[in-house]
């Protein structure tokens, strides 16, 4: 069983070459997954596919997570769950 960890991404300040600064938008993974599960429609899985691509995991893994087929826990600011094979599709 592989452990899958979907990590939150904190906001951060970026300074451009011209000296101007801007702040990136942080993403709280547990909230994002709760939101996605609430609106998930297995007949229209585009949201799951987009999230899978963003988190660099196989689409089938994200579909299983959002459909409730896989249970997850929250560890700090991360979503953690088990998957039977490599969730990224690598070797």
Secondary structure, 3 states (H helix, E strand, C coil): CEEEEECCECCCEEECCCCCEEECCCECHHHHHHHHHHHCCCCCCHHHHHHHHHHCCCHHHHHHHHHCCCCCEEECCEEEEEECCCCCCCC
